[in-house]
């Protein structure tokens, strides 16, 4: 089986830069895969992507060096197993709040005797390798999202779940859960109380021998998170990057237009409608 690139990277002591795919488009996925990310996550939860579109995006990632991950919509065995059968090398599952939920997640990701995943790697046996049945349990990553007060209350039970590989922090939901409407939701938290919680989760995960990942927005914050010790940082998304680049381009053009001489109309005539 083709080795999991994230596991290989982490074995050298380095942190990974993860990209995020929200748009249901294989070309977008292919372009993102050429930008130097270590991994790319197809977002089936909040992204605009269904299963069939996610499958074609996994195909577009196959010949790049990125490790393909999927964030599933919820803790539901069918979509978790189908995402792995389609070729995902790891699952990120939202809203894991208890030990029981973490155990179910692990069970859905692992084949027997470690779990209850049904065998049928329809595409994965071709994209990953013919020995998939023997190697998948050791290669596939299982990441639980910690993003609520309930999860914090049960953190020790969650992180000691056998078979779990790591914790993925969702700062937006975490902030909403901890503070309600006191702070705006979003990434790159700078409130001391939220940073303290993020670092508490990081320390707990590492103490249990797990990897820790954080969803970030800006490069400077992602670099800072790596400095704290995070093993993986998610840097933006295809949709947000496109939006930001387009906005910056238009704003720069308008700025330059404001400094440039305006074209004259020597004839004084009015252009016809639709010109």
C-alpha angles and dihedrals in degrees: 000000000000106000120250106256094210092055089050092049093049091049087065092053096251129131123236130234110218125197126207128227116202101153120085096233132114092204091056089049092049092049092048090050090059095058101080104263117152091217139004125210122211106213112218092165107060098358121098091246133117127197098268092049090047090054093055090047090054088052090052090054095049099093096044128084095244122112109237117227132175129210103210121214095244146333095296122134098218099060093038092055094041091051090054092044087054090058109270112153093206144015127222109197122196129225102017101170106159142036089249091056091047090051091051091050092052091046093054092050099047131066120230136316089030094040148349102261110144115235116244112109092178096176101009093069087063100037096041105028145279092266090061092122092061100039107034097087090056096042107039116089122225113199124179120205115229107198111135142067088247091057090050090051089053097036097120092050092048098049093049093057108126113243097022112128103192154338122252115201118215102198097189097058091036092057092046091050094048100040108016110207095341090101130028114253120247145096131292097049116203100177109116093225093053093044088052091054092047091051091046090056090046092052093046093050093050090045088058092048095254131132119246128214132186130199108229138178111202129042094237092056092046090052090049090052090052086052089056088055106264114159094209134021125190112221116202126299137259091256096047093044092050092047093048094047093048093048092048091049094051093045092050091048091051090048091052092045090055090057096045129085111263117241115259127227104217096184093050089222124140116242113246118259113282094019 
